[in-house]
Amino acid sequence: MTKVTVWNENRHEQKNPVVSEIYPKGIHGAIAEFLQADNNDVRTATLDESEHGLTDEVLENTDVLVWWGHLAHGEVEDEIVKKVQQRVLDGMGLIVLHSGHFSKIFKVLMGTSCDLKWREADEKERLWVVDPTHPIAEGIGEYIELEQEEMYGEHFDIPAPDELIFTSWFEGGEIFRSGCTFKRGNGKIFYFRPGHETYPTYHNEQVQQVIKNAVKYVKPVIRNRPVYGNAQPLETISAK
């Protein structure tokens, strides 16, 4: 059973009644619910908990960390970011959702600004599957259509993804690389674009399926991280 921690800053739910009505248990609660139903061992953590809910014990017992943030990226302590980064390098999977593209952890792992164009206009989004062979796209048709979403548009300032699985088209004409994977150290990362807080995106069964598939894909491979630094020879080196 995969141990999943769903992290959410949990600020919109406290400030905006529209969000709390859509997600009465919080965005983290909604995501945790469908991941729990998929036979994962799920816990949640939020920004205002001690150590943001990401204690050493929690991180050591997390196979996959799911991250949602927006209003309060700057409030995440740098020391916690370093710990999460190290866990990813050691093999923990990371799924970054929607506006988590601007989180400290995603930016430090990408090494770029992670900036983009955006617009809130209640417009249609169509996420096209551009890699139908990929396990994260399993069970998804040619595309996922969302009647209302926030627009994210190119250029998305990220490194070239290791794999591009979804590309979005928006009603206003923009496109966006919406489903990207990256490898860092022993860890795998999946960025998935949809999920603006004032839309019921995480109640969409196809969106849920993508996130469930992603948990399976980014979970750790059971092996030790490579050893670096000065190395003793495996064979005898003859004198020259």
N, C-alpha and C positions, 0 to 999 in steps of 0.2 A: 504494500500500500504506500503510495507516494505521500510524503508529508509536505503539505502546502501551507504557506502563510500568505494571507491576503492583506496587504497594507494599503490603507487609505488615510489621507489627511483628515477626512471627516469634518470639513469646515462648511461646505455648501449645504450639507444636510441640516446644520445648525442655524444657518443664516437665511436660507431660501425655502419658503414653504412649498414651492413647486417641486423642488428636489426631494424634500422629505415626504411629499405625497407619492412621488414615483418610487422612491426607495425608502420605505418606512424603517427598514433595518439598516439603512446606509448602503452606499454602493458596495462597500466591503461585505456587508451581510448578504446582499443579492448574489454577488459572485461566489461567496463561500457556500451558499445554499446549493447552487447547481454543481459546483465542484464536489461537494460532499456527496451528492446524489450519484456522482460518477465514481464512487468507491475510492475517494481520496480521504486522507486524514487531514482535516482542514482546521486551522485556527486563524483568527484575525488579529490585526494590530493597527493602532491609530496614532496620529501625530502627538496627541496630548497625553498619552501614556508615558510612564517613566521610560526613558531611553527610546521613546517613540514606539514602545512595544517590541523593540528589536534588541533584546538583551543577548548576551553571549549564548545563553542556554537556548533561547528561541532560534537564533541563527544556526547554531550547531545542529539543531533538530529540524531544520528546514531543507527539504530537497529542492523545492521550487518556491520562489518569492514572486508574488504578483503585486505590481505597484501602480497605484492611482494617486495622482496629486495634481494641483492646479494653483490654488490661491497662495499656498504657503511653502513653496519650494525653499525659500530662503531661511525658513525656520528649522529645517532639518539640520541637525548638528553635523559638522564636518567629521567628527570622530565616528559617528554612526555610519556615515557614507563610506569611510575608509574600511570599516568592518564588513559592510555589505560588499564592497568591491573585492576585498580579500576572499570572501566566501565564494563569490563568482569565479575568481581566478582558481580557487581550489576545487570548483566543480558544481557549485549550486546553480540551478537554472534560474533565469530571471525573465519575467514577462512584464513589459512596460506598456501601459495602456494609455491611449489618447493623449491628454496634456502632460502625461509623465515624460513626454519627449523633452521637456524643459527641466526635469528634475536634476538635482545634483548628481545622483548616481548614474543616470543615463548619459549626461554630458561628460562625466569623468571617464566613463567606459568608452565613449565614442571619440573623445578628444577634439570635438568640434563644437560650434555654437548650438547646433540642433535647431536653428531658427527656421521659420517658414512663413507663408502667407496664411491669413485666416479671415473668416467672415461668419457672422451669425445671421442667417437669413431664412431659416426653416426650409432649406432646400434638399432636394433628393440627392442621395449618394448611391452610387452603384459600384460595389467592390468586385472587380473582375478577377477571377482566378487565372493568373498568368503562369502558374506552375502546377498543372493538374496532377502531376506525379507525387507531389510533396505530401507527407503524412499530415501536416497541419491542415491541408485542404480536404482531407478524407471526409466523405459524406456531404460535401458542399457541391452544388451544381455549378453552372458556368459563372454565376455571380450571386452576390448577396445584395438585395435592394432595400435601402432604408428610406422611408418616405420623408423623414426630417432629420437632418444632422447639421452640425457645424462644419463649415468648409475648411479644410487644410489644403494649401496649394503649393506646388513647386515654385522655387527651388527649396527642397528640404536639405538643410546643410548637415548631412551625415556622411560618414564614409560609405563607399560603395558596399551594399549589403553582400554578405556571403551568398544569400539566397533571397530572391524576390518572389513572393507568393501571391500577393494581392496588389493590384493597382486600382485606385479609385477614380471615378469620374463624377463630377458634381454638376448640378443643374445649371450653375452659372458659367460652366465651361472649363474649370480647372481640372487638372489631374494630380494624383499624389501617390507616392509609394507607400502603401498602407499596411503592408505585411512583410516585414523584413527580419531576417535572422543574421546573427553575428556570433562569432566565437571569440572568447577572450580567456586566455589560459586554458583551464580544463572546463570552463563553463560555457553554456549556450544561452543566448539572449534572443527573445522574440519581441519585436515592437509591433503593436496592433493599433491602428489609428482610431476607429470609431469609439464613441462612449461619452459624448458631451452630457454633462450632468442633468440638463433640463429636458432630455429626451429619454424614452424608455429603452434605450439601445440594449442594455444588458438583460432585458427580458426577451429579446429576440432569440429564438431557438438556434438559428444558424450562427449568430455571434457567439452564443454559449458553446456551440459545438467547436468552433475554432479555438476558443480558449481551453476547452477540455482537451482537444487534440494537442495544443501547444504545451500543456502540462506534461503530457506523455513524451513529447519530443525533446523538451529542454531538461528533463530530469537527469540527474547525474549518471554518468557511466562509472561503474564501480572499478576504479583503479586509482593508484597514487599519482599525484602530480609529478611531472618530470623533475629530476634533480639537476640543479644548475651549479655553476662555479667550477673551481679547479677539480679535475677528475684524475684518479689513478688509472693507469693502463690496465686493460683486461688481459692483454698478452704481454709476454716478456719482450722488451725492446732491446734488440741487440746493440751492442756498443759499436759506434761508427769509428 
